[in-house]
Each structure stands twice: as C-alpha cells, then as structure tokens.
Amino acid sequence: MPSAFETIWDAVYAQILDLELEGVSGENVRQQQWPFNPSSGEMTSGIFVCPVTETLASEGSNARSEIGYGFEVCLVAASNQTLGKQALGTLLIWREAIRRAFHDKSPITAGGVVRTRCEPGKVALPAAFAKQYDASALIIRCFAYEG
C-alpha cells in the first residue's frame, strides 16, 4: 500500500497532465526526487514534479492533524542562454495555468486532500540559466487531515 505522500504525488502529476498544456505530455512530465536533468539532455523542455518537506499546521483544533504535502513543480526549457522577455513565454503560460488549477482549490481528492495551495517560487532560476536552460518553479501544497 503506497504512502499518502506517494498517492497525492501521483494525483498532482495526473492533474498537471490533465491541464493539456501545449508541449506537455507524459513523456516530458517527470516525477523525480529533485528537478535534475541528466547531462545527456534527454529532456530539454518539460516539467519536473518533486516532493518537498511537508508542513504541520498547529492553529485551531482541527488543524492540528492537517498535513501539507508539498511538491515543487519545476518548469524547464532549453535556452542556449538567450536573454529577453520572449525566452520565458512558454514557461510563464505553464506556470499560470498550474497556479490557476491548484491555488485555493480542491482539484484532487486522493489521499484525503481537502484543499490545495500554490506557493510562489522563483520565476527564473539563475543556476539553470548558467546550464543553458530557462527554469521556473513553484510549490503545490496539498492539505489532508490525518489522525
């Protein structure tokens, strides 16, 4: 039996695929431990969905058993170190669609999720740019009650 974390991770991944973002398919959306693209460059454009530390709420009587499972969503595209606003166009469209789908919503019910939230992350990641990728990140936090 998979953990709640794993079940929710699968549901977040599936929901991102269901958004039918242009240029996004099951082949370029990956569930990994961290957003890392091997040096082989096997994925030059796509989305990494990676687990991050969960949060434990402590305010209010019901919130004590609320767990916030987190998933970093890292959007990447090959850039060849091109500067300019147009370089981030696709990533910004993906980022906004994901935020609209998950922020303050209940798009999934797997693992007992009662609501989701998008937490801001860097719009452009300099370390990725140095390796010839444009990258943007945000965190999807899925709240479920345990206890």
Sine and cosine of phi, psi and omega as CSV:
sin_phi,cos_phi,sin_psi,cos_psi,sin_omega,cos_omega
0.00,0.00,0.82,-0.58,-0.02,-1.00
-0.95,0.31,0.38,-0.93,0.06,-1.00
-0.94,0.34,0.30,-0.95,0.08,-1.00
-0.87,0.50,-0.65,0.76,0.00,-1.00
-0.83,0.55,-0.75,0.67,-0.03,-1.00
-0.91,0.41,-0.66,0.75,0.01,-1.00
-0.88,0.47,-0.69,0.72,0.00,-1.00
-0.93,0.36,-0.62,0.78,0.04,-1.00
-0.85,0.53,-0.72,0.69,0.04,-1.00
-0.88,0.47,-0.62,0.78,-0.01,-1.00
-0.93,0.36,-0.64,0.77,0.05,-1.00
-0.89,0.45,-0.71,0.70,0.04,-1.00
-0.84,0.55,-0.75,0.66,-0.01,-1.00
-0.89,0.45,-0.64,0.77,0.00,-1.00
-0.91,0.42,-0.62,0.79,0.05,-1.00
-0.90,0.44,-0.68,0.73,0.06,-1.00
-0.88,0.47,-0.63,0.78,-0.01,-1.00
-0.91,0.42,-0.30,0.95,0.01,-1.00
-0.94,0.34,-0.28,0.96,0.01,-1.00
0.77,0.63,0.77,0.63,0.04,-1.00
-0.93,0.36,0.64,-0.77,-0.01,-1.00
-0.87,0.50,0.80,-0.60,0.01,-1.00
1.00,0.10,0.09,1.00,-0.03,-1.00
-0.91,-0.41,0.76,-0.65,0.04,-1.00
-0.57,-0.82,0.05,-1.00,0.03,-1.00
-0.86,0.51,-0.36,0.93,-0.02,-1.00
-0.99,0.17,-0.38,0.92,0.00,-1.00
-0.84,-0.55,0.42,0.91,0.23,-0.97
-0.87,-0.49,0.85,-0.53,-0.11,-0.99
-0.85,-0.53,0.64,-0.77,0.18,-0.98
-0.99,-0.15,0.91,-0.42,-0.02,-1.00
-0.65,-0.76,0.22,-0.98,0.02,-1.00
-0.92,0.39,-0.54,0.84,0.02,-1.00
-0.47,-0.88,0.35,-0.94,-0.02,-1.00
-0.98,0.21,1.00,-0.01,-0.06,-1.00
-0.74,-0.68,0.78,-0.62,0.05,-1.00
-0.95,-0.32,0.86,-0.50,-0.02,-1.00
-0.84,0.55,0.39,-0.92,-0.03,-1.00
-0.88,0.47,-0.27,0.96,0.03,-1.00
-0.92,0.38,-0.24,0.97,0.01,-1.00
0.92,0.40,0.51,0.86,-0.07,-1.00
-0.90,0.44,-0.39,0.92,0.09,-1.00
-0.78,-0.62,0.93,-0.37,-0.05,-1.00
-0.98,-0.21,-0.17,0.99,0.05,-1.00
-0.46,-0.89,0.78,-0.62,0.00,-1.00
0.30,-0.95,-0.34,-0.94,-0.12,-0.99
-0.73,-0.69,0.73,-0.68,0.14,-0.99
-0.96,-0.27,0.72,-0.69,0.06,-1.00
-0.89,-0.45,0.92,-0.39,-0.16,-0.99
-0.78,-0.63,0.65,-0.76,0.01,-1.00
-0.94,0.33,0.58,-0.81,0.13,-0.99
-0.79,-0.61,0.18,-0.98,-0.07,-1.00
-0.81,0.58,0.73,-0.68,0.04,-1.00
-0.97,0.26,0.33,-0.94,0.06,-1.00
-0.92,-0.38,0.45,-0.89,0.04,-1.00
-0.86,-0.51,0.93,-0.38,0.00,-1.00
-0.97,0.24,0.51,-0.86,-0.02,-1.00
-0.72,-0.69,0.12,0.99,0.00,-1.00
-0.99,-0.11,0.67,-0.74,0.03,-1.00
0.98,0.19,0.35,-0.94,-0.08,-1.00
-0.94,0.35,-0.65,0.76,-0.01,-1.00
-0.98,0.21,-0.45,0.89,-0.08,-1.00
-0.94,0.34,-0.30,0.95,-0.04,-1.00
-0.86,0.51,-0.48,0.88,0.00,-1.00
-0.97,-0.25,0.27,0.96,0.01,-1.00
-1.00,0.04,0.82,-0.57,0.02,-1.00
-0.94,-0.33,0.73,-0.68,0.05,-1.00
-0.97,-0.26,0.99,-0.10,0.02,-1.00
-0.97,0.25,0.78,-0.63,-0.09,-1.00
-0.92,-0.38,0.55,-0.84,0.01,-1.00
-0.65,-0.76,0.89,-0.46,0.09,-1.00
-0.97,0.24,0.75,-0.66,0.07,-1.00
-0.93,-0.36,0.94,-0.35,-0.03,-1.00
-0.94,-0.33,0.86,-0.51,-0.04,-1.00
-0.98,-0.18,0.76,-0.64,-0.05,-1.00
-0.73,-0.68,0.50,-0.87,0.12,-0.99
-0.46,-0.89,0.63,-0.77,0.06,-1.00
-0.87,0.49,0.66,-0.75,-0.06,-1.00
-0.82,-0.57,-0.41,0.91,-0.12,-0.99
0.81,0.59,0.51,0.86,0.03,-1.00
0.84,0.55,0.66,0.75,0.07,-1.00
-0.99,0.14,0.80,-0.60,0.04,-1.00
-1.00,-0.09,0.43,-0.90,0.07,-1.00
0.80,-0.60,0.41,-0.91,-0.06,-1.00
-0.84,0.54,-0.65,0.76,-0.07,-1.00
-0.89,0.45,-0.39,0.92,-0.03,-1.00
-0.89,0.46,-0.50,0.86,-0.04,-1.00
-1.00,-0.09,0.02,1.00,-0.12,-0.99
-0.74,0.68,-0.83,0.56,-0.04,-1.00
-0.90,0.44,-0.68,0.73,-0.02,-1.00
-0.89,0.45,-0.61,0.79,0.01,-1.00
-0.93,0.38,-0.59,0.81,0.06,-1.00
-0.90,0.43,-0.73,0.69,0.03,-1.00
-0.88,0.48,-0.71,0.70,-0.04,-1.00
-0.86,0.52,-0.72,0.69,-0.02,-1.00
-0.92,0.40,-0.64,0.77,0.01,-1.00
-0.90,0.43,-0.66,0.75,0.02,-1.00
-0.92,0.40,-0.70,0.71,0.02,-1.00
-0.87,0.50,-0.72,0.70,0.01,-1.00
-0.88,0.48,-0.59,0.80,-0.04,-1.00
-0.96,0.28,-0.50,0.87,-0.13,-0.99
-0.93,-0.36,-0.44,0.90,-0.14,-0.99
-0.95,0.30,0.85,-0.53,0.05,-1.00
0.84,0.54,0.67,0.74,-0.04,-1.00
-0.77,-0.63,0.09,-1.00,0.15,-0.99
-0.80,-0.60,0.89,0.46,-0.07,-1.00
-0.97,0.26,-0.30,0.95,-0.01,-1.00
-0.74,-0.67,0.46,-0.89,0.05,-1.00
-0.85,-0.53,-0.01,1.00,0.00,-1.00
-0.85,0.52,0.58,-0.81,0.07,-1.00
0.91,0.42,0.30,0.96,0.02,-1.00
0.98,0.18,0.32,0.95,-0.02,-1.00
-0.89,0.46,0.75,-0.66,0.00,-1.00
-0.95,-0.31,-0.38,0.93,0.06,-1.00
-0.27,-0.96,0.33,-0.95,0.05,-1.00
-0.77,-0.64,0.32,-0.95,0.01,-1.00
-0.55,-0.84,0.55,-0.84,0.12,-0.99
-0.97,-0.24,0.78,-0.62,0.06,-1.00
-0.97,-0.23,0.68,-0.73,-0.04,-1.00
-0.91,0.41,0.50,-0.86,0.11,-0.99
-0.67,-0.74,-0.01,-1.00,-0.02,-1.00
-0.90,0.44,0.73,-0.69,0.04,-1.00
-0.96,0.29,-0.59,0.81,0.05,-1.00
-0.73,-0.68,0.77,-0.64,-0.04,-1.00
-0.98,-0.22,0.94,-0.33,-0.06,-1.00
-0.85,0.52,-0.59,0.80,-0.02,-1.00
-0.89,0.45,-0.60,0.80,0.04,-1.00
-0.94,0.35,-0.64,0.76,-0.01,-1.00
-0.86,0.51,-0.63,0.78,0.01,-1.00
-0.89,0.45,-0.39,0.92,0.01,-1.00
-0.98,-0.21,0.30,0.95,0.07,-1.00
0.94,0.33,0.58,0.81,0.13,-0.99
-0.79,-0.61,0.55,-0.84,0.27,-0.96
-1.00,-0.07,0.68,-0.73,-0.01,-1.00
-0.58,-0.82,0.54,-0.84,0.01,-1.00
-0.64,-0.77,0.53,-0.85,-0.06,-1.00
-0.63,-0.77,0.51,-0.86,0.15,-0.99
-0.49,-0.87,0.20,-0.98,-0.01,-1.00
-0.88,-0.48,0.75,-0.66,0.15,-0.99
-0.99,-0.14,0.82,-0.58,0.00,-1.00
-0.91,-0.41,0.85,-0.53,-0.01,-1.00
-0.95,-0.33,0.84,-0.54,-0.07,-1.00
-0.98,-0.18,0.77,-0.64,0.02,-1.00
-0.70,-0.72,0.48,-0.88,0.05,-1.00
-1.00,-0.07,0.71,-0.71,0.09,-1.00
-0.83,-0.56,0.43,-0.90,0.09,-1.00
0.70,-0.71,0.00,0.00,0.00,0.00
